[in-house]
Each structure stands twice: as structure tokens, then as C-alpha cells.
Amino acid sequence: MSTEKYTISGSQLVDKIKQLIHEGNIRRVRVLHDGRTVLEIPLTFGASAAAITIMTAPILAALGAFAALVTECTIEVEKIDPK
């Protein structure tokens, strides 16, 4: 498993997370602000992208409200390494 971090502006937060979810090899997404975890989204291995999008829709809506309040945050992504 590998971990990647992205520092982005609040206005790009929801779009970046949607992009990462659609990549399909993500195990967990954490949103950090000032070094603290604001939100953690565990993603089920093997679930279809459509199912994950439906399950995360309310989370993404809340994340949009949070993104409007911050200027910059970090996304930490745990990716599943292909075998």
C-alpha cells in the first residue's frame, strides 16, 4: 500500500476527491487541515465506482461546505498497490 499527499485549495477539494474515487485503486482518503484529520473516507475494495459515488454523495456535500470555509487543505490518499 502506498500513500500520497496533495495540498490543494478549498475550492478544488470536492473535485479532487471525486477524481481520486473514480481512479478506483483507493483504499482510504483523509482530509487534513492544520495537521488535524477533518474527515476520513474508507472506500470498500472491490465496490464499483457507481456504488462508491452513491455512498459518498452525502459526505461530498458536507465536504463542499467545509471547503468553502478553508483556503488550503491536504488530502492524504492510501492507494492499493497492484500485485
N, CA, C and O atoms as a printed pandas DataFrame, in Angstrom:
     atom_number atom_name residue_name chain_id  residue_number  x_coord  y_coord  z_coord
0              1         N          MET        A               1    0.839   -1.166    0.000
1              2        CA          MET        A               1    0.000    0.000    0.000
2              3         C          MET        A               1    0.892    1.240    0.000
3              4         O          MET        A               1    1.903    1.290    0.701
4              5         N          SER        A               2    0.510    2.225   -0.785
5              6        CA          SER        A               2    1.285    3.454   -0.844
6              7         C          SER        A               2    0.412    4.629   -0.411
7              8         O          SER        A               2   -0.815    4.562   -0.473
8              9         N          THR        A               3    1.058    5.696    0.025
9             10        CA          THR        A               3    0.353    6.887    0.476
10            11         C          THR        A               3    0.833    8.082   -0.321
11            12         O          THR        A               3    2.032    8.262   -0.533
12            13         N          GLU        A               4   -0.111    8.896   -0.761
13            14        CA          GLU        A               4    0.208   10.123   -1.481
14            15         C          GLU        A               4   -0.485   11.279   -0.791
15            16         O          GLU        A               4   -1.557   11.107   -0.210
16            17         N          LYS        A               5    0.126   12.471   -0.852
17            18        CA          LYS        A               5   -0.478   13.668   -0.269
18            19         C          LYS        A               5   -0.582   14.746   -1.333
19            20         O          LYS        A               5    0.319   14.935   -2.150
20            21         N          TYR        A               6   -1.706   15.448   -1.300
21            22        CA          TYR        A               6   -1.943   16.557   -2.213
22            23         C          TYR        A               6   -2.351   17.768   -1.378
23            24         O          TYR        A               6   -3.259   17.671   -0.551
24            25         N          THR        A               7   -1.698   18.894   -1.583
25            26        CA          THR        A               7   -2.108   20.137   -0.938
26            27         C          THR        A               7   -2.841   20.958   -1.982
27            28         O          THR        A               7   -2.290   21.288   -3.032
28            29         N          ILE        A               8   -4.087   21.283   -1.682
29            30        CA          ILE        A               8   -4.929   21.975   -2.647
30            31         C          ILE        A               8   -5.713   23.089   -1.965
31            32         O          ILE        A               8   -5.778   23.162   -0.738
32            33         N          SER        A               9   -6.303   23.951   -2.777
33            34        CA          SER        A               9   -7.158   24.999   -2.231
34            35         C          SER        A               9   -8.519   24.394   -1.898
35            36         O          SER        A               9   -8.911   23.367   -2.452
36            37         N          GLY        A              10   -9.223   25.042   -0.993
37            38        CA          GLY        A              10  -10.535   24.553   -0.584
38            39         C          GLY        A              10  -11.496   24.422   -1.743
39            40         O          GLY        A              10  -12.322   23.509   -1.762
40            41         N          SER        A              11  -11.404   25.324   -2.716
41            42        CA          SER        A              11  -12.332   25.290   -3.850
42            43         C          SER        A              11  -12.127   24.070   -4.742
43            44         O          SER        A              11  -13.036   23.697   -5.484
44            45         N          GLN        A              12  -10.961   23.442   -4.688
45            46        CA          GLN        A              12  -10.663   22.266   -5.512
46            47         C          GLN        A              12  -10.903   20.952   -4.780
47            48         O          GLN        A              12  -10.771   19.882   -5.374
48            49         N          LEU        A              13  -11.249   21.016   -3.511
49            50        CA          LEU        A              13  -11.309   19.834   -2.653
50            51         C          LEU        A              13  -12.277   18.763   -3.164
51            52         O          LEU        A              13  -11.875   17.613   -3.343
52            53         N          VAL        A              14  -13.511   19.107   -3.396
53            54        CA          VAL        A              14  -14.513   18.119   -3.795
54            55         C          VAL        A              14  -14.167   17.508   -5.153
55            56         O          VAL        A              14  -14.274   16.295   -5.334
56            57         N          ASP        A              15  -13.757   18.337   -6.099
57            58        CA          ASP        A              15  -13.409   17.817   -7.429
58            59         C          ASP        A              15  -12.238   16.847   -7.364
59            60         O          ASP        A              15  -12.246   15.826   -8.052
60            61         N          LYS        A              16  -11.231   17.150   -6.549
61            62        CA          LYS        A              16  -10.064   16.275   -6.428
62            63         C          LYS        A              16  -10.452   14.940   -5.802
63            64         O          LYS        A              16   -9.984   13.890   -6.241
64            65         N          ILE        A              17  -11.302   14.973   -4.782
65            66        CA          ILE        A              17  -11.718   13.726   -4.138
66            67         C          ILE        A              17  -12.556   12.885   -5.099
67            68         O          ILE        A              17  -12.397   11.666   -5.147
68            69         N          LYS        A              18  -13.443   13.517   -5.861
69            70        CA          LYS        A              18  -14.213   12.773   -6.864
70            71         C          LYS        A              18  -13.284   12.115   -7.874
71            72         O          LYS        A              18  -13.489   10.961   -8.250
72            73         N          GLN        A              19  -12.271   12.840   -8.310
73            74        CA          GLN        A              19  -11.304   12.302   -9.268
74            75         C          GLN        A              19  -10.582   11.094   -8.675
75            76         O          GLN        A              19  -10.413   10.078   -9.350
76            77         N          LEU        A              20  -10.159   11.200   -7.425
77            78        CA          LEU        A              20   -9.446   10.097   -6.776
78            79         C          LEU        A              20  -10.341    8.867   -6.621
79            80         O          LEU        A              20   -9.890    7.739   -6.824
80            81         N          ILE        A              21  -11.601    9.083   -6.262
81            82        CA          ILE        A              21  -12.532    7.959   -6.096
82            83         C          ILE        A              21  -12.735    7.234   -7.421
83            84         O          ILE        A              21  -12.796    6.005   -7.454
84            85         N          HIS        A              22  -12.837    7.982   -8.505
85            86        CA          HIS        A              22  -13.061    7.364   -9.816
86            87         C          HIS        A              22  -11.844    6.619  -10.336
87            88         O          HIS        A              22  -11.970    5.805  -11.251
88            89         N          GLU        A              23  -10.654    6.878   -9.769
89            90        CA          GLU        A              23   -9.465    6.114  -10.169
90            91         C          GLU        A              23   -9.615    4.650   -9.794
91            92         O          GLU        A              23   -9.095    3.777  -10.488
92            93         N          GLY        A              24  -10.323    4.372   -8.698
93            94        CA          GLY        A              24  -10.666    3.006   -8.358
94            95         C          GLY        A              24   -9.657    2.210   -7.559
95            96         O          GLY        A              24   -9.980    1.104   -7.127
96            97         N          ASN        A              25   -8.459    2.707   -7.339
97            98        CA          ASN        A              25   -7.474    1.939   -6.570
98            99         C          ASN        A              25   -7.197    2.589   -5.218
99           100         O          ASN        A              25   -6.092    2.486   -4.685
100          101         N          ILE        A              26   -8.203    3.255   -4.672
101          102        CA          ILE        A              26   -8.072    3.983   -3.419
102          103         C          ILE        A              26   -8.673    3.163   -2.284
103          104         O          ILE        A              26   -9.768    2.617   -2.417
104          105         N          ARG        A              27   -7.961    3.080   -1.181
105          106        CA          ARG        A              27   -8.464    2.375   -0.010
106          107         C          ARG        A              27   -9.043    3.339    1.019
107          108         O          ARG        A              27  -10.050    3.035    1.658
108          109         N          ARG        A              28   -8.409    4.503    1.183
109          110        CA          ARG        A              28   -8.852    5.460    2.191
110          111         C          ARG        A              28   -8.429    6.861    1.780
111          112         O          ARG        A              28   -7.351    7.059    1.219
112          113         N          VAL        A              29   -9.298    7.837    2.068
113          114        CA          VAL        A              29   -8.997    9.243    1.803
114          115         C          VAL        A              29   -9.157    9.999    3.114
115          116         O          VAL        A              29  -10.177    9.871    3.791
116          117         N          ARG        A              30   -8.153   10.783    3.469
117          118        CA          ARG        A              30   -8.217   11.639    4.657
118          119         C          ARG        A              30   -8.084   13.086    4.227
119          120         O          ARG        A              30   -7.252   13.417    3.382
120          121         N          VAL        A              31   -8.901   13.946    4.808
121          122        CA          VAL        A              31   -8.791   15.377    4.569
122          123         C          VAL        A              31   -8.205   15.985    5.836
123          124         O          VAL        A              31   -8.755   15.830    6.927
124          125         N          LEU        A              32   -7.088   16.674    5.676
125          126        CA          LEU        A              32   -6.382   17.275    6.811
126          127         C          LEU        A              32   -6.392   18.792    6.681
127          128         O          LEU        A              32   -6.245   19.335    5.586
128          129         N          HIS        A              33   -6.566   19.463    7.805
129          130        CA          HIS        A              33   -6.473   20.922    7.844
130          131         C          HIS        A              33   -5.680   21.288    9.095
131          132         O          HIS        A              33   -6.036   20.893   10.206
132          133         N          ASP        A              34   -4.614   22.040    8.905
133          134        CA          ASP        A              34   -3.710   22.417   10.004
134          135         C          ASP        A              34   -3.209   21.198   10.773
135          136         O          ASP        A              34   -3.094   21.243   11.997
136          137         N          GLY        A              35   -2.912   20.110   10.061
137          138        CA          GLY        A              35   -2.354   18.913   10.675
138          139         C          GLY        A              35   -3.356   18.012   11.366
139          140         O          GLY        A              35   -2.976   16.976   11.913
140          141         N          ARG        A              36   -4.622   18.380   11.355
141          142        CA          ARG        A              36   -5.653   17.560   12.002
142          143         C          ARG        A              36   -6.546   16.918   10.955
143          144         O          ARG        A              36   -6.856   17.522    9.928
144          145         N          THR        A              37   -6.956   15.685   11.229
145          146        CA          THR        A              37   -7.864   14.991   10.328
146          147         C          THR        A              37   -9.261   15.564   10.492
147          148         O          THR        A              37   -9.835   15.532   11.580
148          149         N          VAL        A              38   -9.800   16.086    9.404
149          150        CA          VAL        A              38  -11.142   16.665    9.403
150          151         C          VAL        A              38  -12.164   15.612    9.003
151          152         O          VAL        A              38  -13.262   15.550    9.555
152          153         N          LEU        A              39  -11.784   14.783    8.031
153          154        CA          LEU        A              39  -12.695   13.762    7.517
154          155         C          LEU        A              39  -11.882   12.592    7.003
155          156         O          LEU        A              39  -10.836   12.769    6.378
156          157         N          GLU        A              40  -12.375   11.391    7.274
157          158        CA          GLU        A              40  -11.735   10.178    6.766
158          159         C          GLU        A              40  -12.796    9.362    6.041
159          160         O          GLU        A              40  -13.857    9.070    6.594
160          161         N          ILE        A              41  -12.501    9.000    4.803
161          162        CA          ILE        A              41  -13.452    8.248    3.987
162          163         C          ILE        A              41  -12.835    6.896    3.645
163          164         O          ILE        A              41  -11.959    6.825    2.782
164          165         N          PRO        A              42  -13.273    5.817    4.305
165          166        CA          PRO        A              42  -12.797    4.485    3.913
166          167         C          PRO        A              42  -13.583    4.018    2.693
167          168         O          PRO        A              42  -14.806    4.153    2.654
168          169         N          LEU        A              43  -12.898    3.479    1.713
169          170        CA          LEU        A              43  -13.554    3.010    0.494
170          171         C          LEU        A              43  -13.428    1.500    0.418
171          172         O          LEU        A              43  -12.352    0.949    0.653
172          173         N          THR        A              44  -14.509    0.840    0.095
173          174        CA          THR        A              44  -14.563   -0.613    0.058
174          175         C          THR        A              44  -13.833   -1.142   -1.161
175          176         O          THR        A              44  -14.121   -0.736   -2.287
176          177         N          PHE        A              45  -12.902   -2.035   -0.945
177          178        CA          PHE        A              45  -12.174   -2.659   -2.038
178          179         C          PHE        A              45  -13.127   -3.533   -2.822
179          180         O          PHE        A              45  -13.835   -4.361   -2.248
180          181         N          GLY        A              46  -13.150   -3.355   -4.127
181          182        CA          GLY        A              46  -13.984   -4.178   -4.982
182          183         C          GLY        A              46  -15.347   -3.582   -5.277
183          184         O          GLY        A              46  -16.063   -4.094   -6.137
184          185         N          ALA        A              47  -15.727   -2.512   -4.587
185          186        CA          ALA        A              47  -17.015   -1.881   -4.885
186          187         C          ALA        A              47  -16.896   -1.100   -6.183
187          188         O          ALA        A              47  -15.837   -0.560   -6.502
188          189         N          SER        A              48  -17.988   -1.047   -6.923
189          190        CA          SER        A              48  -17.953   -0.323   -8.189
190          191         C          SER        A              48  -17.881    1.180   -7.935
191          192         O          SER        A              48  -18.282    1.661   -6.875
192          193         N          ALA        A              49  -17.375    1.901   -8.903
193          194        CA          ALA        A              49  -17.262    3.359   -8.779
194          195         C          ALA        A              49  -18.637    3.984   -8.596
195          196         O          ALA        A              49  -18.777    4.956   -7.854
196          197         N          ALA        A              50  -19.652    3.445   -9.259
197          198        CA          ALA        A              50  -21.009    3.987   -9.122
198          199         C          ALA        A              50  -21.520    3.820   -7.689
199          200         O          ALA        A              50  -22.107    4.745   -7.127
200          201         N          ALA        A              51  -21.300    2.658   -7.108
201          202        CA          ALA        A              51  -21.753    2.404   -5.733
202          203         C          ALA        A              51  -21.022    3.307   -4.748
203          204         O          ALA        A              51  -21.626    3.842   -3.818
204          205         N          ILE        A              52  -19.732    3.470   -4.955
205          206        CA          ILE        A              52  -18.951    4.331   -4.068
206          207         C          ILE        A              52  -19.421    5.779   -4.183
207          208         O          ILE        A              52  -19.523    6.476   -3.173
208          209         N          THR        A              53  -19.706    6.236   -5.391
209          210        CA          THR        A              53  -20.178    7.605   -5.592
210          211         C          THR        A              53  -21.499    7.823   -4.881
211          212         O          THR        A              53  -21.692    8.866   -4.256
212          213         N          ILE        A              54  -22.411    6.872   -4.960
213          214        CA          ILE        A              54  -23.708    6.980   -4.291
214          215         C          ILE        A              54  -23.526    7.013   -2.779
215          216         O          ILE        A              54  -24.166    7.809   -2.092
216          217         N          MET        A              55  -22.653    6.148   -2.257
217          218        CA          MET        A              55  -22.427    6.093   -0.811
218          219         C          MET        A              55  -21.758    7.360   -0.289
219          220         O          MET        A              55  -22.019    7.774    0.840
220          221         N          THR        A              56  -20.912    7.971   -1.087
221          222        CA          THR        A              56  -20.158    9.129   -0.623
222          223         C          THR        A              56  -20.821   10.460   -0.947
223          224         O          THR        A              56  -20.298   11.505   -0.559
224          225         N          ALA        A              57  -21.952   10.460   -1.644
225          226        CA          ALA        A              57  -22.610   11.714   -2.020
226          227         C          ALA        A              57  -22.901   12.622   -0.817
227          228         O          ALA        A              57  -22.606   13.814   -0.890
228          229         N          PRO        A              58  -23.469   12.110    0.290
229          230        CA          PRO        A              58  -23.700   12.993    1.442
230          231         C          PRO        A              58  -22.392   13.516    2.050
231          232         O          PRO        A              58  -22.324   14.648    2.529
232          233         N          ILE        A              59  -21.369   12.677    2.022
233          234        CA          ILE        A              59  -20.062   13.096    2.550
234          235         C          ILE        A              59  -19.491   14.207    1.685
235          236         O          ILE        A              59  -18.941   15.178    2.206
236          237         N          LEU        A              60  -19.614   14.077    0.372
237          238        CA          LEU        A              60  -19.105   15.102   -0.535
238          239         C          LEU        A              60  -19.855   16.416   -0.368
239          240         O          LEU        A              60  -19.261   17.484   -0.517
240          241         N          ALA        A              61  -21.145   16.359   -0.063
241          242        CA          ALA        A              61  -21.918   17.577    0.173
242          243         C          ALA        A              61  -21.404   18.293    1.423
243          244         O          ALA        A              61  -21.236   19.512    1.421
244          245         N          ALA        A              62  -21.159   17.538    2.479
245          246        CA          ALA        A              62  -20.617   18.131    3.710
246          247         C          ALA        A              62  -19.214   18.668    3.463
247          248         O          ALA        A              62  -18.840   19.714    3.994
248          249         N          LEU        A              63  -18.455   17.962    2.669
249          250        CA          LEU        A              63  -17.099   18.393    2.338
250          251         C          LEU        A              63  -17.112   19.699    1.559
251          252         O          LEU        A              63  -16.223   20.533    1.732
252          253         N          GLY        A              64  -18.109   19.884    0.705
253          254        CA          GLY        A              64  -18.250   21.133   -0.035
254          255         C          GLY        A              64  -18.466   22.314    0.895
255          256         O          GLY        A              64  -17.924   23.396    0.668
256          257         N          ALA        A              65  -19.256   22.110    1.941
257          258        CA          ALA        A              65  -19.485   23.170    2.926
258          259         C          ALA        A              65  -18.191   23.484    3.681
259          260         O          ALA        A              65  -17.882   24.648    3.934
260          261         N          PHE        A              66  -17.445   22.448    4.035
261          262        CA          PHE        A              66  -16.167   22.650    4.714
262          263         C          PHE        A              66  -15.185   23.379    3.804
263          264         O          PHE        A              66  -14.470   24.277    4.249
264          265         N          ALA        A              67  -15.150   22.996    2.544
265          266        CA          ALA        A              67  -14.215   23.587    1.588
266          267         C          ALA        A              67  -14.439   25.079    1.429
267          268         O          ALA        A              67  -13.498   25.828    1.165
268          269         N          ALA        A              68  -15.687   25.517    1.589
269          270        CA          ALA        A              68  -15.984   26.945    1.476
270          271         C          ALA        A              68  -15.371   27.748    2.626
271          272         O          ALA        A              68  -15.210   28.963    2.518
272          273         N          LEU        A              69  -15.032   27.074    3.719
273          274        CA          LEU        A              69  -14.506   27.753    4.901
274          275         C          LEU        A              69  -12.981   27.788    4.968
275          276         O          LEU        A              69  -12.423   28.575    5.732
276          277         N          VAL        A              70  -12.301   26.962    4.194
277          278        CA          VAL        A              70  -10.839   26.888    4.281
278          279         C          VAL        A              70  -10.193   27.366    2.985
279          280         O          VAL        A              70  -10.774   27.256    1.905
280          281         N          THR        A              71   -8.992   27.892    3.115
281          282        CA          THR        A              71   -8.273   28.340    1.927
282          283         C          THR        A              71   -7.373   27.245    1.373
283          284         O          THR        A              71   -7.137   27.181    0.167
284          285         N          GLU        A              72   -6.868   26.379    2.258
285          286        CA          GLU        A              72   -5.965   25.323    1.821
286          287         C          GLU        A              72   -6.091   24.126    2.747
287          288         O          GLU        A              72   -6.275   24.285    3.954
288          289         N          CYS        A              73   -5.995   22.937    2.187
289          290        CA          CYS        A              73   -6.016   21.718    2.991
290          291         C          CYS        A              73   -5.191   20.644    2.286
291          292         O          CYS        A              73   -4.741   20.825    1.155
292          293         N          THR        A              74   -5.008   19.542    2.969
293          294        CA          THR        A              74   -4.216   18.438    2.428
294          295         C          THR        A              74   -5.097   17.204    2.327
295          296         O          THR        A              74   -5.880   16.907    3.229
296          297         N          ILE        A              75   -4.961   16.494    1.223
297          298        CA          ILE        A              75   -5.643   15.208    1.045
298          299         C          ILE        A              75   -4.573   14.132    1.116
299          300         O          ILE        A              75   -3.587   14.173    0.379
300          301         N          GLU        A              76   -4.776   13.167    2.011
301          302        CA          GLU        A              76   -3.870   12.024    2.129
302          303         C          GLU        A              76   -4.610   10.808    1.601
303          304         O          GLU        A              76   -5.710   10.494    2.056
304          305         N          VAL        A              77   -4.006   10.130    0.645
305          306        CA          VAL        A              77   -4.661    9.020   -0.047
306          307         C          VAL        A              77   -3.861    7.747    0.145
307          308         O          VAL        A              77   -2.660    7.712   -0.126
308          309         N          GLU        A              78   -4.536    6.688    0.621
309          310        CA          GLU        A              78   -3.915    5.358    0.687
310          311         C          GLU        A              78   -4.344    4.614   -0.568
311          312         O          GLU        A              78   -5.533    4.385   -0.788
312          313         N          LYS        A              79   -3.383    4.244   -1.378
313          314        CA          LYS        A              79   -3.673    3.517   -2.626
314          315         C          LYS        A              79   -3.323    2.050   -2.457
315          316         O          LYS        A              79   -2.407    1.686   -1.719
316          317         N          ILE        A              80   -4.067    1.230   -3.154
317          318        CA          ILE        A              80   -3.821   -0.201   -3.182
318          319         C          ILE        A              80   -2.809   -0.473   -4.278
319          320         O          ILE        A              80   -3.038   -0.140   -5.440
320          321         N          ASP        A              81   -1.699   -1.073   -3.913
321          322        CA          ASP        A              81   -0.663   -1.385   -4.901
322          323         C          ASP        A              81   -1.100   -2.583   -5.730
323          324         O          ASP        A              81   -1.524   -3.601   -5.182
324          325         N          PRO        A              82   -0.998   -2.462   -7.050
325          326        CA          PRO        A              82   -1.327   -3.622   -7.898
326          327         C          PRO        A              82   -0.308   -4.733   -7.688
327          328         O          PRO        A              82    0.883   -4.473   -7.513
328          329         N          LYS        A              83   -0.784   -5.964   -7.707
329          330        CA          LYS        A              83    0.116   -7.105   -7.446
330          331         C          LYS        A              83    0.560   -7.739   -8.723
331          332         O          LYS        A              83    1.317   -8.709   -8.700
